Amino acid sequence: MTTVSFSVYNRWGSVVYTNNHIAPGRIVWPTNNRTLTAGVYVYQLTYMIANQIFHISGDITIIK
């Protein structure tokens, strides 16, 4: 499996994280001393297996 891209968006559609060069089995969130506020975020993951591209999306809720 090859991960092509991973992105996270806030509820207004602004990108809060994106990465197009992910090592297999590892997604690292570089915080740079930033914290996410409580709320709902949407993620999109695109990956490739045997030259077929797949897309997964969903949401995560952060509660503080």
N, CA, C and O atoms as CSV, one atom per row, in Angstrom:
chain,resi,resn,atom,element,x,y,z
A,1,MET,N,N,0.839,-1.176,0.000
A,1,MET,CA,C,0.000,0.000,0.000
A,1,MET,C,C,0.883,1.238,0.000
A,1,MET,O,O,1.867,1.316,0.736
A,2,THR,N,N,0.519,2.199,-0.833
A,2,THR,CA,C,1.213,3.477,-0.893
A,2,THR,C,C,0.214,4.580,-0.585
A,2,THR,O,O,-0.811,4.700,-1.255
A,3,THR,N,N,0.512,5.385,0.426
A,3,THR,CA,C,-0.345,6.513,0.748
A,3,THR,C,C,-0.001,7.658,-0.180
A,3,THR,O,O,1.159,8.057,-0.282
A,4,VAL,N,N,-1.001,8.183,-0.850
A,4,VAL,CA,C,-0.788,9.260,-1.801
A,4,VAL,C,C,-0.955,10.609,-1.112
A,4,VAL,O,O,-0.136,11.507,-1.309
A,5,SER,N,N,-2.015,10.765,-0.300
A,5,SER,CA,C,-2.201,12.030,0.411
A,5,SER,C,C,-3.102,11.851,1.624
A,5,SER,O,O,-3.936,10.947,1.673
A,6,PHE,N,N,-2.914,12.737,2.606
A,6,PHE,CA,C,-3.728,12.761,3.805
A,6,PHE,C,C,-3.953,14.218,4.164
A,6,PHE,O,O,-2.994,14.978,4.300
A,7,SER,N,N,-5.217,14.621,4.319
A,7,SER,CA,C,-5.547,16.008,4.638
A,7,SER,C,C,-6.618,16.061,5.714
A,7,SER,O,O,-7.478,15.185,5.803
A,8,VAL,N,N,-6.547,17.109,6.533
A,8,VAL,CA,C,-7.536,17.352,7.576
A,8,VAL,C,C,-8.044,18.782,7.395
A,8,VAL,O,O,-7.266,19.712,7.183
A,9,TYR,N,N,-9.374,18.937,7.485
A,9,TYR,CA,C,-10.024,20.233,7.285
A,9,TYR,C,C,-10.864,20.580,8.509
A,9,TYR,O,O,-11.398,19.693,9.175
A,10,ASN,N,N,-10.980,21.886,8.805
A,10,ASN,CA,C,-11.876,22.295,9.876
A,10,ASN,C,C,-13.293,22.415,9.331
A,10,ASN,O,O,-13.524,22.146,8.152
A,11,ARG,N,N,-14.228,22.807,10.156
A,11,ARG,CA,C,-15.633,22.812,9.722
A,11,ARG,C,C,-15.950,23.856,8.667
A,11,ARG,O,O,-17.023,23.819,8.065
A,12,TRP,N,N,-15.030,24.791,8.435
A,12,TRP,CA,C,-15.222,25.795,7.383
A,12,TRP,C,C,-14.523,25.404,6.086
A,12,TRP,O,O,-14.566,26.149,5.106
A,13,GLY,N,N,-13.888,24.253,6.075
A,13,GLY,CA,C,-13.229,23.768,4.870
A,13,GLY,C,C,-11.789,24.215,4.708
A,13,GLY,O,O,-11.172,23.957,3.674
A,14,SER,N,N,-11.244,24.885,5.721
A,14,SER,CA,C,-9.835,25.300,5.656
A,14,SER,C,C,-8.934,24.119,6.021
A,14,SER,O,O,-9.240,23.357,6.938
A,15,VAL,N,N,-7.842,23.977,5.308
A,15,VAL,CA,C,-6.885,22.899,5.567
A,15,VAL,C,C,-6.131,23.203,6.854
A,15,VAL,O,O,-5.528,24.268,6.985
A,16,VAL,N,N,-6.162,22.269,7.810
A,16,VAL,CA,C,-5.368,22.416,9.031
A,16,VAL,C,C,-4.153,21.497,9.007
A,16,VAL,O,O,-3.224,21.673,9.795
A,17,TYR,N,N,-4.157,20.515,8.105
A,17,TYR,CA,C,-3.007,19.626,7.942
A,17,TYR,C,C,-3.093,18.974,6.575
A,17,TYR,O,O,-4.176,18.593,6.131
A,18,THR,N,N,-1.975,18.847,5.916
A,18,THR,CA,C,-1.913,18.094,4.661
A,18,THR,C,C,-0.517,17.511,4.505
A,18,THR,O,O,0.475,18.118,4.910
A,19,ASN,N,N,-0.456,16.325,3.911
A,19,ASN,CA,C,0.827,15.687,3.674
A,19,ASN,C,C,0.692,14.784,2.448
A,19,ASN,O,O,-0.201,13.940,2.375
A,20,ASN,N,N,1.586,14.977,1.502
A,20,ASN,CA,C,1.586,14.174,0.280
A,20,ASN,C,C,2.761,13.210,0.213
A,20,ASN,O,O,2.948,12.524,-0.792
A,21,HIS,N,N,3.552,13.155,1.276
A,21,HIS,CA,C,4.740,12.296,1.294
A,21,HIS,C,C,4.774,11.543,2.619
A,21,HIS,O,O,5.557,11.879,3.507
A,22,ILE,N,N,3.943,10.544,2.748
A,22,ILE,CA,C,3.822,9.809,3.998
A,22,ILE,C,C,4.528,8.469,3.878
A,22,ILE,O,O,4.319,7.722,2.923
A,23,ALA,N,N,5.367,8.180,4.863
A,23,ALA,CA,C,6.023,6.873,4.898
A,23,ALA,C,C,4.974,5.811,5.208
A,23,ALA,O,O,4.062,6.067,5.995
A,24,PRO,N,N,5.078,4.632,4.614
A,24,PRO,CA,C,4.095,3.572,4.855
A,24,PRO,C,C,3.915,3.291,6.345
A,24,PRO,O,O,4.891,3.094,7.069
A,25,GLY,N,N,2.664,3.272,6.795
A,25,GLY,CA,C,2.349,2.954,8.176
A,25,GLY,C,C,2.587,4.059,9.169
A,25,GLY,O,O,2.559,3.816,10.376
A,26,ARG,N,N,2.824,5.281,8.694
A,26,ARG,CA,C,3.166,6.345,9.645
A,26,ARG,C,C,2.601,7.677,9.180
A,26,ARG,O,O,2.951,8.178,8.112
A,27,ILE,N,N,1.723,8.241,9.995
A,27,ILE,CA,C,1.239,9.605,9.776
A,27,ILE,C,C,1.651,10.410,11.002
A,27,ILE,O,O,1.232,10.097,12.116
A,28,VAL,N,N,2.454,11.426,10.812
A,28,VAL,CA,C,2.963,12.251,11.911
A,28,VAL,C,C,2.328,13.625,11.813
A,28,VAL,O,O,2.351,14.262,10.760
A,29,TRP,N,N,1.767,14.068,12.912
A,29,TRP,CA,C,1.142,15.387,12.968
A,29,TRP,C,C,2.144,16.361,13.560
A,29,TRP,O,O,2.356,16.343,14.773
A,30,PRO,N,N,2.779,17.223,12.742
A,30,PRO,CA,C,3.747,18.185,13.278
A,30,PRO,C,C,3.005,19.330,13.970
A,30,PRO,O,O,2.462,20.206,13.297
A,31,THR,N,N,2.978,19.332,15.286
A,31,THR,CA,C,2.167,20.301,16.016
A,31,THR,C,C,2.746,21.709,15.977
A,31,THR,O,O,1.991,22.682,16.011
A,32,ASN,N,N,4.066,21.840,15.906
A,32,ASN,CA,C,4.694,23.168,15.919
A,32,ASN,C,C,4.118,24.024,17.043
A,32,ASN,O,O,3.877,25.218,16.865
A,33,ASN,N,N,3.900,23.402,18.203
A,33,ASN,CA,C,3.339,24.064,19.386
A,33,ASN,C,C,1.934,24.598,19.148
A,33,ASN,O,O,1.513,25.518,19.850
A,34,ARG,N,N,1.192,24.055,18.182
A,34,ARG,CA,C,-0.195,24.442,17.939
A,34,ARG,C,C,-1.104,23.388,18.540
A,34,ARG,O,O,-0.755,22.209,18.599
A,35,THR,N,N,-2.261,23.819,18.982
A,35,THR,CA,C,-3.269,22.872,19.428
A,35,THR,C,C,-4.529,23.114,18.616
A,35,THR,O,O,-4.792,24.235,18.182
A,36,LEU,N,N,-5.297,22.071,18.414
A,36,LEU,CA,C,-6.570,22.211,17.724
A,36,LEU,C,C,-7.639,22.551,18.745
A,36,LEU,O,O,-7.631,22.033,19.862
A,37,THR,N,N,-8.549,23.414,18.364
A,37,THR,CA,C,-9.655,23.742,19.235
A,37,THR,C,C,-10.692,22.624,19.178
A,37,THR,O,O,-10.722,21.830,18.238
A,38,ALA,N,N,-11.529,22.583,20.192
A,38,ALA,CA,C,-12.602,21.596,20.202
A,38,ALA,C,C,-13.484,21.807,18.988
A,38,ALA,O,O,-13.746,22.944,18.596
A,39,GLY,N,N,-13.942,20.722,18.393
A,39,GLY,CA,C,-14.813,20.833,17.229
A,39,GLY,C,C,-14.745,19.594,16.364
A,39,GLY,O,O,-14.123,18.594,16.723
A,40,VAL,N,N,-15.392,19.678,15.226
A,40,VAL,CA,C,-15.435,18.566,14.270
A,40,VAL,C,C,-14.468,18.862,13.133
A,40,VAL,O,O,-14.450,19.967,12.591
A,41,TYR,N,N,-13.664,17.865,12.778
A,41,TYR,CA,C,-12.713,17.968,11.683
A,41,TYR,C,C,-12.981,16.840,10.701
A,41,TYR,O,O,-13.415,15.758,11.096
A,42,VAL,N,N,-12.727,17.087,9.436
A,42,VAL,CA,C,-12.937,16.100,8.379
A,42,VAL,C,C,-11.576,15.678,7.836
A,42,VAL,O,O,-10.699,16.518,7.633
A,43,TYR,N,N,-11.397,14.385,7.602
A,43,TYR,CA,C,-10.149,13.913,7.003
A,43,TYR,C,C,-10.437,13.249,5.657
A,43,TYR,O,O,-11.520,12.714,5.421
A,44,GLN,N,N,-9.434,13.304,4.789
A,44,GLN,CA,C,-9.471,12.606,3.505
A,44,GLN,C,C,-8.140,11.898,3.327
A,44,GLN,O,O,-7.076,12.505,3.451
A,45,LEU,N,N,-8.213,10.612,3.036
A,45,LEU,CA,C,-7.024,9.795,2.823
A,45,LEU,C,C,-7.134,9.158,1.454
A,45,LEU,O,O,-8.150,8.548,1.121
A,46,THR,N,N,-6.092,9.301,0.668
A,46,THR,CA,C,-6.021,8.670,-0.653
A,46,THR,C,C,-4.821,7.738,-0.644
A,46,THR,O,O,-3.719,8.137,-0.266
A,47,TYR,N,N,-5.037,6.494,-1.062
A,47,TYR,CA,C,-3.939,5.531,-1.099
A,47,TYR,C,C,-4.063,4.640,-2.327
A,47,TYR,O,O,-5.107,4.595,-2.977
A,48,MET,N,N,-2.977,3.928,-2.634
A,48,MET,CA,C,-2.926,3.091,-3.821
A,48,MET,C,C,-2.502,1.678,-3.438
A,48,MET,O,O,-1.547,1.480,-2.688
A,49,ILE,N,N,-3.232,0.702,-3.969
A,49,ILE,CA,C,-2.872,-0.710,-3.828
A,49,ILE,C,C,-2.952,-1.323,-5.216
A,49,ILE,O,O,-3.983,-1.237,-5.883
A,50,ALA,N,N,-1.868,-1.937,-5.645
A,50,ALA,CA,C,-1.814,-2.615,-6.945
A,50,ALA,C,C,-2.336,-1.714,-8.067
A,50,ALA,O,O,-3.159,-2.130,-8.883
A,51,ASN,N,N,-1.845,-0.485,-8.092
A,51,ASN,CA,C,-2.184,0.504,-9.120
A,51,ASN,C,C,-3.659,0.892,-9.149
A,51,ASN,O,O,-4.127,1.437,-10.149
A,52,GLN,N,N,-4.400,0.624,-8.078
A,52,GLN,CA,C,-5.770,1.103,-7.942
A,52,GLN,C,C,-5.800,2.147,-6.832
A,52,GLN,O,O,-5.226,1.936,-5.764
A,53,ILE,N,N,-6.467,3.272,-7.082
A,53,ILE,CA,C,-6.532,4.358,-6.114
A,53,ILE,C,C,-7.840,4.264,-5.328
A,53,ILE,O,O,-8.913,4.053,-5.893
A,54,PHE,N,N,-7.718,4.426,-4.007
A,54,PHE,CA,C,-8.865,4.372,-3.101
A,54,PHE,C,C,-8.931,5.666,-2.293
A,54,PHE,O,O,-7.903,6.277,-2.005
A,55,HIS,N,N,-10.138,6.076,-1.932
A,55,HIS,CA,C,-10.352,7.291,-1.150
A,55,HIS,C,C,-11.166,6.937,0.087
A,55,HIS,O,O,-12.163,6.219,0.007
A,56,ILE,N,N,-10.731,7.446,1.218
A,56,ILE,CA,C,-11.464,7.278,2.471
A,56,ILE,C,C,-11.633,8.672,3.073
A,56,ILE,O,O,-10.701,9.476,3.057
A,57,SER,N,N,-12.800,8.951,3.591
A,57,SER,CA,C,-13.005,10.212,4.288
A,57,SER,C,C,-13.906,9.966,5.485
A,57,SER,O,O,-14.653,8.988,5.530
A,58,GLY,N,N,-13.826,10.850,6.435
A,58,GLY,CA,C,-14.633,10.723,7.624
A,58,GLY,C,C,-14.459,11.948,8.494
A,58,GLY,O,O,-13.882,12.947,8.066
A,59,ASP,N,N,-14.955,11.871,9.708
A,59,ASP,CA,C,-14.815,13.008,10.606
A,59,ASP,C,C,-14.365,12.533,11.972
A,59,ASP,O,O,-14.522,11.366,12.331
A,60,ILE,N,N,-13.805,13.457,12.722
A,60,ILE,CA,C,-13.348,13.208,14.084
A,60,ILE,C,C,-13.773,14.415,14.908
A,60,ILE,O,O,-13.700,15.553,14.442
A,61,THR,N,N,-14.218,14.159,16.139
A,61,THR,CA,C,-14.619,15.230,17.037
A,61,THR,C,C,-13.609,15.339,18.162
A,61,THR,O,O,-13.292,14.346,18.817
A,62,ILE,N,N,-13.103,16.542,18.388
A,62,ILE,CA,C,-12.179,16.800,19.489
A,62,ILE,C,C,-12.958,17.485,20.604
A,62,ILE,O,O,-13.570,18.531,20.392
A,63,ILE,N,N,-12.932,16.890,21.788
A,63,ILE,CA,C,-13.627,17.425,22.953
A,63,ILE,C,C,-12.584,17.778,24.002
A,63,ILE,O,O,-11.709,16.968,24.308
A,64,LYS,N,N,-12.673,18.964,24.545
A,64,LYS,CA,C,-11.707,19.377,25.590
A,64,LYS,C,C,-12.442,19.724,26.853
A,64,LYS,O,O,-11.820,20.094,27.849
